Amino acid sequence: MEAEVPLLTGSNRDSESGFRRWGTISRELNRVNFIALPMIVVTISQYLLRTSPIFMLGHLDELSLSSASIATSLCNVTGFSVLFGMASALETLCGQAYGAGQYLRVGTFTYGAILCLFLVCIPVSLLWIYTEKLLIFFGQDPLISAEAGKFAIWLIPTLFPYAILQSLVRYLQTQSVIIPMLWSSLVSLCFQLALCWAFIFKLNLGNAGAALSIGISYWVNVILLVLYVRYSTNCKKTRSSFSKDVFVIMREFFQFAIPSAVMVCLEWWSFELVILLSGVLPNPQLETSVLSICLTITSLHYHIPYSFGAAASTLVSNELGAGKPQAARLALCSVLVLSVAEFLIASITIYICRSIMGYAFSDEKEVVNHVQEMVPFLCISIIMDSLQAVLSGVARGSGWQHIGAYVNLGAYYLVGIPVALLLGFVLHLKGEGLWSGLVAGATVQSLSLSLITGLTNWEKQAREARERIFAEKSPAENQAN
């Protein structure tokens, strides 16, 4: 005798629906963590590739340290930030193409990006050749300018592997292939630390050795990733041959790359500008040191929310390309939940450690006390920067970088910098005033991006993504499919 199947009551149905909903949310949170957590290691490792030599140069003499620091800052502003921002266009193009199942276009877009970034490297290289004259023009010490100019020239060979690396990172990221990047980044960093130490302390190459170690380590990272892409079955679907289609998509790449670069650079440059402004405050040595410490802390932490933003970009672009607007919205909510939890923990921890944090950077009591006074502003800055980092990832995944560029322009250059000048110089709040300007800019940026994201028509975004991907397929890709 067969047992009767019990009827589902209303409460049972609600319970079953709740379990399904929580199961969906749990799976989505796992997807986010699968991308974001390894990306934290990747981004921090690649950041340390350029900054770790400065710590070693600090053990040589003050001239080596100051010249390398100035050169690194200038090269970040004029070169690396531009390439990094332009490569972000692939998060839209490759991410949506992969979600739409147009796998060959992922490889084609990546080839096109590398070619476009190489073209950009040429004028940047010419600019770096004149670093010494540029620094002297802005009133820097001639001796420091000369050494910084040499360091910048030795960094020129780093531009080209950096362009390839950023393109490959986006290529793999949009396919959620993160673990190979984690291992290649760690191997490159360990190799760079040993090589830099040998060049500086054993071969006595000084600044030139430090710059060379960065370029060689980037090439190591690129070679490891190229070998993986070439031979791994994970990339089999998206491997495409170099063809004339690469030149066809260059125009489309630039349409997204230019606003992507503007979006990144406007924010990056505003922080560098505030550090420069601190040099004309009363007691500039103290103010510059403290603001540099604050910038170092925020920069290191920023890699965590940026990685959550990368997860948001990947998942949102994939779902929009697949024509699943509701799934894109769910991915966004999942990323926001994890990101909010992280930046609350980070800001609370920094506030609790405010009285001892300065000792990690200096033994001078004056510096330590000033850092303690800056910590409340720093905590607010971390919260706002974390929120905008995730929402900027959504902008890249959705393809509205041009809106993000306008937001950053208004937030930092119509609000942030004027407020910094007003508070820092007119109201004489000094370093606290300058940093408060950045906090004001980040707050306006976060609120604006939140409003835009909240008003986004996801169905329209998904429709436009699929129309763009399928309308511009090349004849070779049509034949392959």
Residue pairs with C-beta under 8 A, 6 or more apart in sequence:
8 16
24 330
25 330
25 334
28 330
28 331
28 334
29 334
29 337
29 338
31 176
31 311
31 315
31 331
31 334
32 308
32 311
32 312
32 315
32 331
32 334
32 335
32 338
33 338
34 176
34 178
35 173
35 176
35 178
35 307
35 310
35 311
35 314
35 315
36 307
36 308
36 310
36 311
36 335
36 338
37 307
38 178
38 179
38 181
38 182
39 173
39 178
39 181
39 306
39 307
39 310
39 311
40 303
40 304
40 307
41 182
41 185
41 186
42 169
42 178
42 181
42 182
42 185
42 307
43 303
43 306
43 307
43 310
44 300
44 303
45 185
45 186
45 188
45 189
46 165
46 185
46 221
47 299
47 300
47 303
48 189
49 188
49 189
49 192
49 214
49 217
49 218
49 221
50 72
50 76
50 80
50 214
51 72
52 189
52 192
52 193
52 196
53 68
53 196
53 200
53 210
53 211
53 213
53 214
54 65
54 68
54 69
54 72
54 210
56 196
56 197
56 200
56 201
56 210
57 64
57 65
57 68
57 200
57 206
57 207
57 210
58 64
58 65
60 200
60 206
63 143
63 144
63 147
64 147
64 206
64 207
66 144
67 144
67 145
67 146
67 147
67 148
67 150
67 151
67 207
68 147
68 148
68 151
68 207
68 210
70 135
70 140
70 144
70 145
70 148
71 131
71 147
71 148
71 149
71 151
71 152
71 155
72 151
73 272
73 275
74 131
74 134
74 135
74 148
74 152
75 128
75 131
75 152
75 155
76 268
76 272
77 265
77 268
77 269
77 272
78 124
78 127
78 128
79 121
79 124
79 127
79 128
79 159
80 162
81 261
81 264
81 265
81 268
81 269
82 120
82 124
82 261
82 265
83 117
83 120
83 121
83 124
83 159
83 162
83 163
83 166
84 166
84 264
85 257
85 260
85 261
85 262
85 263
85 264
85 265
86 113
86 116
86 117
86 120
86 257
86 258
86 260
86 261
87 113
87 117
87 163
87 166
87 167
87 169
87 170
87 257
87 260
88 170
88 257
88 260
88 261
88 263
88 264
88 396
88 401
89 113
89 253
89 256
89 257
89 260
89 396
89 401
90 109
90 110
90 113
90 167
90 170
90 171
90 174
90 253
91 170
91 173
91 174
91 310
91 313
91 314
91 317
91 393
91 396
91 397
92 256
92 260
92 317
92 396
92 397
92 398
92 399
92 401
93 105
93 109
93 249
93 252
93 253
93 256
94 105
94 106
94 109
94 110
94 170
94 171
94 174
94 175
94 317
95 174
95 313
95 314
95 316
95 317
95 318
95 321
95 397
96 317
96 318
96 320
96 321
96 399
96 465
96 466
96 468
96 469
97 103
97 105
97 106
97 109
97 321
97 469
98 106
98 174
98 175
98 238
98 317
98 318
98 321
99 317
99 318
99 319
99 320
99 321
99 322
99 465
100 321
100 322
100 323
100 465
100 466
100 469
100 470
101 322
102 321
102 469
102 470
102 473
102 477
102 481
103 237
103 238
104 238
104 240
104 476
104 477
104 480
104 481
105 240
105 249
105 469
105 473
105 477
106 171
106 174
106 175
106 238
106 240
107 171
107 238
107 239
107 240
108 240
108 243
108 245
108 246
108 249
108 474
108 477
109 249
109 253
110 167
110 168
110 170
110 171
111 240
111 242
111 246
112 246
112 247
112 249
112 250
112 253
113 167
113 170
113 253
113 257
114 163
114 164
114 167
115 246
115 247
115 250
116 250
116 253
116 254
116 257
117 163
117 164
117 166
117 167
118 160
118 163
120 163
121 159
121 160
121 163
124 159
125 156
125 159
127 134
128 152
128 153
128 155
128 156
129 152
129 153
129 156
130 149
131 145
131 148
131 149
131 152
131 153
132 145
132 146
132 148
132 149
132 150
133 149
135 144
135 145
135 148
135 149
136 142
136 145
140 148
147 207
150 207
150 208
151 207
151 208
151 210
151 211
154 207
154 208
154 211
154 212
154 215
155 211
155 214
155 215
157 212
157 215
158 211
158 214
158 215
158 218
161 215
161 218
161 219
161 221
161 222
162 218
164 222
164 226
165 218
165 221
165 222
165 225
168 222
168 225
168 226
168 229
169 181
169 225
171 229
171 238
172 178
172 180
172 181
172 225
172 229
172 235
173 181
173 310
173 313
173 314
174 314
174 317
174 318
175 234
175 235
175 238
176 314
176 318
177 234
177 235
180 225
180 228
180 232
181 225
183 224
184 221
184 224
184 225
184 228
185 221
187 220
187 221
187 224
188 217
188 218
188 220
188 221
188 224
189 217
191 217
191 220
192 213
192 214
192 216
192 217
192 220
195 213
195 216
195 217
196 209
196 210
196 213
196 214
199 205
199 208
199 209
199 210
199 212
199 213
200 206
200 209
200 210
203 209
205 212
228 235
229 235
229 239
230 239
243 476
245 474
245 476
245 477
248 474
249 472
252 472
256 399
256 401
259 401
259 402
259 404
259 405
260 396
260 401
262 405
262 408
262 409
263 392
263 395
263 401
263 404
263 405
263 408
266 405
266 408
266 409
266 412
266 413
267 408
267 412
267 445
270 412
270 413
270 416
270 417
270 438
270 441
271 295
271 438
273 417
274 291
274 417
274 420
274 434
274 435
274 437
274 438
275 288
275 291
275 292
275 295
277 420
277 421
277 424
277 434
278 284
278 287
278 288
278 291
278 431
278 434
279 287
279 288
281 287
281 424
281 425
281 430
281 431
281 434
282 430
286 366
286 367
286 370
287 430
287 431
287 434
289 361
289 362
289 367
290 367
290 370
290 371
290 374
290 431
291 374
291 431
291 434
291 435
293 358
293 361
293 362
293 367
293 371
294 371
294 374
294 377
294 378
294 381
294 435
296 361
297 350
297 357
297 378
298 378
298 381
298 382
298 385
301 346
301 382
301 385
301 386
302 385
302 386
302 389
304 342
304 346
304 386
305 339
305 342
305 343
305 385
305 386
305 387
305 389
305 390
306 389
306 393
308 335
308 338
308 339
308 342
308 389
308 390
308 393
309 335
309 389
309 390
309 391
309 392
309 393
309 394
309 396
310 393
311 335
311 393
312 331
312 332
312 335
312 390
312 393
312 394
312 397
313 393
313 394
313 396
313 397
314 397
315 328
315 331
315 335
315 397
316 328
316 331
316 332
316 393
316 394
316 397
316 398
317 396
317 397
317 398
317 399
317 465
319 325
319 327
319 328
319 331
319 462
320 328
320 397
320 398
320 458
320 461
320 462
320 465
320 466
321 465
321 466
321 469
323 462
323 463
323 465
323 466
324 462
325 458
325 459
325 461
325 462
326 458
328 397
328 458
328 461
328 462
329 458
332 394
332 453
335 390
335 393
336 390
339 386
339 387
339 389
339 390
340 387
342 386
343 382
343 383
343 386
343 387
344 383
346 382
346 386
347 379
347 380
347 382
347 383
348 379
350 357
350 375
350 378
350 379
350 382
351 375
351 376
351 379
354 371
354 372
354 375
354 376
355 372
356 368
357 371
357 372
357 375
358 367
358 368
358 369
358 370
358 371
358 372
359 368
361 367
361 371
362 368
370 431
373 432
374 431
374 432
374 435
377 432
377 435
377 436
377 439
378 435
380 439
380 443
381 435
381 438
381 439
381 442
384 439
384 442
384 443
384 445
384 446
385 442
387 446
387 449
387 450
388 442
388 445
388 446
388 449
391 446
391 449
391 450
391 453
392 404
392 449
394 449
394 453
395 401
395 403
395 404
395 449
395 452
396 404
398 456
398 461
399 461
399 464
399 465
399 468
400 452
403 452
404 449
407 445
407 448
407 449
407 452
408 445
410 444
410 448
411 441
411 442
411 444
411 445
411 448
412 438
412 441
412 445
415 440
415 441
415 444
416 437
416 438
416 440
416 441
416 442
416 444
417 437
417 441
418 437
419 436
419 437
419 440
419 441
420 433
420 434
420 435
420 436
420 437
420 438
420 440
421 437
422 433
422 437
423 429
423 432
423 433
423 434
423 436
423 437
424 430
424 431
424 433
424 434
424 437
425 433
427 433
429 436
473 481
